[in-house]
């Protein structure tokens, strides 16, 4: 007897149900390319602010996928995630899929009917589920930054290459904000002449006094939330709000996030590498300084400045004192790009605001006559899902994502050490600097951690 595949079973069951219906008409949306048997079945890991407001809606509105499972270590948020998904289908008057709720990501990975995984967890929980998902044969969309440590990034990159899975990092500025692609094209086409300098502006997160210890909420698996990080007493300031989905506290603790240098930095460094045609490269010399609070909970960096030297004699400065965006400065002038209009103190900009795509000379922004054109896409999650179907490479695959994240991480290390560092981008190590190299990885609290998985093929802890 022939064993039916999942897609064959779904199509046979659907047709059989149609035979019994009266009248014998099957809606067009249930057959062909949009048939349930042809749609990608997605599991969502992490149902917090980014998951519910960005990743889940984008996957649903792609028209290519169904979210069939949600997972969060906070059972209240997991239940809200299912409600959120079901609301998408009700609003569109579409048949509701059976959405299951989980507290352990391994349950999603063990399901053979789930094709792909979206990971929208805190930064310290990026590497382990992503590596486990790849090892389990799932395609992965991972929120930025790729990983907390450089070592984790190397492990994940190697596992993706070995498995052949489709991996996309959430660097959506390439797709969802077309001005970044256009700016990168203009730079690659030499519109500002020989590129000399790049100024990258990133925001900062303020600190606050440490809050007192609190009881762990009954809905939260706090040990699993801590994961591979050191055991610490619970306070809502350390984790996420118990009411609502405001900005979570973990973004300001360097056990779970390195701060804005990787938060926003993951986006802008990615565009820097894209514009410089150095997506698989990196800096050679880094020097940084930053203010680090003495508070134990909200202790990520405050004001900072990082200087990086890139191939071709391009000097990059990253600082909270610049407007949020990237300013490419060449022999003939400059081009600025950001997500939206931003204020500037530059007297050369008389209107006092920089446009999302701006330049010292309007001729630099002429879309005609480009010898180099970069790939275009409509939406970042859609690009990933289309590649899941076609098995083509998405815009931000693991090797590209890892290099942008590496530049962010070595910047953070330079900020921590406060002295010049030499980085060998080919070997991916600091040159003759054991102290700096030690910061490329971190100890992991058992039984959690990506380095315990490596590329063994095991699903998880």
ABEGO torsion letter per residue (X at the ends): XBBBBAAAAAAAAAAAAAAABOBBBBBAAABEAABAAABBBBBBBEABAAAAAAAAAAAAAAGABBBABBBBABAAAAAAAAAAAAAAAAAAGBBBBBBBBBABAAAAAABAABABBBBABBAAAAAAAAAAAAAAGBBBBBBOBABABAAAAAAAAAAAAAAGBBBBBBBAAAAABAAAAAAAAAAAAGAAEBBABBBBBBBBBBBBBBBBBBBBBAABBAAAAAEABBBBBBBAAABBBABEABBBAAAABAAABAEAAAAAAAAAAAAAAAAAGAAABBBABBBBBBBBBABAABABBBBBBBBBBBBGGBBBBBBAABBBEBBBBBAAEBBBBBABBBBBABAABAAGBBBABBBABAAAABABGBABBBBBBABAAAAAAAAAAAGBBBABBAAAAAAAAAAAAAAAAAAAAGBBBBBBAAAGBBBGBAAAAAAABBBBBOABEAAAAEAAGBAEX
